[in-house]
Amino acid sequence: MTIATNRKVLITGGASGFGLDIAREMISAGAKVALVDKSAQNLALATKELGSNALSITADVRNQAELLAAVERANSEFKGLDTLVISAGVIHIKPMNEVSEADWDLTLDVNLKGAFFAIQAASKYLVDSGRGRIVAISSDAGKRGYSQIQAYCASKFGLIGLIESCAMELASSQVTVNCVCPVGVPTTGMGQEVLDWKIKVGNTTPEAIKAATAQTNPLGRNASETDVTKTVSFFISDEAAFLTGCALDVDGGAHLGFFPGVSSN
Ligand SMILES: NC(=O)c1ccc[n+]([C@@H]2O[C@H](COP(=O)([O-])OP(=O)(O)OC[C@H]3O[C@@H](n4cnc5c(N)ncnc54)[C@H](O)[C@@H]3O)[C@@H](O)[C@H]2O)c1
């Protein structure tokens, strides 16, 4: 996999989880990376770890002006911008009659509106670069409905639609626009939040949840941050230059069908 030298990358949600791991991968490939996140504390830890090729920018992706300023700053520091990774995201898990308007708005605003604002702010620089790449983190919940994450599913289904629309709009400018759809990865901030919920409702242990998840996955293991990072990197790589508008499952085959009532499929 070839990552073009001197990529100039902006990652929303870059201070933690997938965003941070993708930043590590891009910097090791010779890129400069702007981490845009609402958590100043996590940004400080991340930039300390990543060194001088990382730029820390505190911003809330729900705020169009803050995102625009973040993109302008990264473009000015790096003298251009050619890669946008959209990883900022939130989730809440509760029965529908407990979901408040604020819960719904937060999830849709961060996961979907924030993704659009990022693309809107960055696109002119990505077009100017002549080698623009956009990759967003959707979810398996962007393709299948899961109980008790109504707003999250709506935002992640919506994100795939947004990616397809922008892929078409930016294709003639040679900007590719794709997303990945991972299953749960228990090690990130959100992954830990979901794991804690499973432990509580199942009255069980993390080890038991991870073992059960591996057992029901066709490839027989849990997903890792590396699985997601490597797939995002592939979309940024030279080899993926002719791929746009894709929503690729990173799930060990979890989306595949099985015969109900038959124990071996
Ligand atoms: N971990 C999983 O199981 C999983 C599976 C599928 C998809 N995803 C998606 O991956 C993406 C990254 O999540 P993660 O798992 O790495 O979790 P994470 O919590 O480690 O990272 C999310 C980051 O987004 C930032 N963020 C949240 N709201 C923000 C806002 N308003 N403005 C700016 N930054 C904000 C957080 O501060 C955090 O740094 C999310 O979009 C999530 O929906 C996660």
The ligand as an SDF file (V2000), in Angstrom:
LIG
                    3D

 44 48  0  0  0  0  0  0  0  0999 V2000
  -15.6000    1.9110   18.4670 N   0  0  0  0  0  0  0  0  0  0  0  0
  -16.5790    1.3430   17.7940 C   0  0  0  0  0  0  0  0  0  0  0  0
  -17.0540    0.2860   18.1940 O   0  0  0  0  0  0  0  0  0  0  0  0
  -17.1060    1.9750   16.5200 C   0  0  0  0  0  0  0  0  0  0  0  0
  -17.7040    1.1370   15.5650 C   0  0  0  0  0  0  0  0  0  0  0  0
  -18.1770    1.7080   14.3890 C   0  0  0  0  0  0  0  0  0  0  0  0
  -18.0180    3.0670   14.1610 C   0  0  0  0  0  0  0  0  0  0  0  0
  -17.4270    3.8630   15.1030 N   0  0  0  0  0  0  0  0  0  0  0  0
  -17.2650    5.2890   14.7970 C   0  0  0  0  0  0  0  0  0  0  0  0
  -15.8940    5.6030   14.8590 O   0  0  0  0  0  0  0  0  0  0  0  0
  -15.7570    7.0100   15.0860 C   0  0  0  0  0  0  0  0  0  0  0  0
  -14.6820    7.2510   16.1340 C   0  0  0  0  0  0  0  0  0  0  0  0
  -15.1360    6.7600   17.3910 O   0  0  0  0  0  0  0  0  0  0  0  0
  -14.1830    5.9450   18.3650 P   0  0  0  0  0  0  0  0  0  0  0  0
  -14.7530    4.5870   18.4680 O   0  0  0  0  0  0  0  0  0  0  0  0
  -12.7760    6.1060   17.9590 O   0  0  0  0  0  0  0  0  0  0  0  0
  -14.5230    6.6650   19.7650 O   0  0  0  0  0  0  0  0  0  0  0  0
  -13.7180    7.7710   20.5850 P   0  0  0  0  0  0  0  0  0  0  0  0
  -14.7000    8.2390   21.6080 O   0  0  0  0  0  0  0  0  0  0  0  0
  -12.4330    7.1920   21.0550 O   0  0  0  0  0  0  0  0  0  0  0  0
  -13.4250    8.9390   19.5470 O   0  0  0  0  0  0  0  0  0  0  0  0
  -14.3860    9.8990   19.1810 C   0  0  0  0  0  0  0  0  0  0  0  0
  -13.7280   11.2760   19.2210 C   0  0  0  0  0  0  0  0  0  0  0  0
  -14.7050   12.2350   18.7410 O   0  0  0  0  0  0  0  0  0  0  0  0
  -14.5580   13.4070   19.5310 C   0  0  0  0  0  0  0  0  0  0  0  0
  -15.7800   14.2080   19.4760 N   0  0  0  0  0  0  0  0  0  0  0  0
  -17.0090   13.8880   19.9730 C   0  0  0  0  0  0  0  0  0  0  0  0
  -17.8610   14.9210   19.7920 N   0  0  0  0  0  0  0  0  0  0  0  0
  -17.1700   15.9020   19.1600 C   0  0  0  0  0  0  0  0  0  0  0  0
  -17.4990   17.2120   18.7170 C   0  0  0  0  0  0  0  0  0  0  0  0
  -18.7300   17.7120   18.9040 N   0  0  0  0  0  0  0  0  0  0  0  0
  -16.5530   17.9350   18.1070 N   0  0  0  0  0  0  0  0  0  0  0  0
  -15.2880   17.4600   17.9450 C   0  0  0  0  0  0  0  0  0  0  0  0
  -14.9130   16.2400   18.3680 N   0  0  0  0  0  0  0  0  0  0  0  0
  -15.8350   15.4570   18.9590 C   0  0  0  0  0  0  0  0  0  0  0  0
  -14.2730   12.8850   20.9340 C   0  0  0  0  0  0  0  0  0  0  0  0
  -13.7390   13.8830   21.7740 O   0  0  0  0  0  0  0  0  0  0  0  0
  -13.3270   11.7260   20.6350 C   0  0  0  0  0  0  0  0  0  0  0  0
  -11.9810   12.1710   20.6420 O   0  0  0  0  0  0  0  0  0  0  0  0
  -17.1440    7.5100   15.4880 C   0  0  0  0  0  0  0  0  0  0  0  0
  -17.7150    8.2090   14.4050 O   0  0  0  0  0  0  0  0  0  0  0  0
  -17.9090    6.2380   15.7650 C   0  0  0  0  0  0  0  0  0  0  0  0
  -19.2930    6.4000   15.5320 O   0  0  0  0  0  0  0  0  0  0  0  0
  -16.9700    3.3480   16.2810 C   0  0  0  0  0  0  0  0  0  0  0  0
  1  2  1  0
  2  3  2  0
  2  4  1  0
  4  5  1  0
  4 44  2  0
  5  6  2  0
  6  7  1  0
  7  8  2  0
  8  9  1  0
  8 44  1  0
  9 10  1  0
  9 42  1  0
 10 11  1  0
 11 12  1  0
 11 40  1  0
 12 13  1  0
 13 14  1  0
 14 15  2  0
 14 16  1  0
 14 17  1  0
 17 18  1  0
 18 19  2  0
 18 20  1  0
 18 21  1  0
 21 22  1  0
 22 23  1  0
 23 24  1  0
 23 38  1  0
 24 25  1  0
 25 26  1  0
 25 36  1  0
 26 27  1  0
 26 35  1  0
 27 28  2  0
 28 29  1  0
 29 30  1  0
 29 35  2  0
 30 31  1  0
 30 32  2  0
 32 33  1  0
 33 34  2  0
 34 35  1  0
 36 37  1  0
 36 38  1  0
 38 39  1  0
 40 41  1  0
 40 42  1  0
 42 43  1  0
M  CHG  2   8   1  16  -1
M  END
$$$$
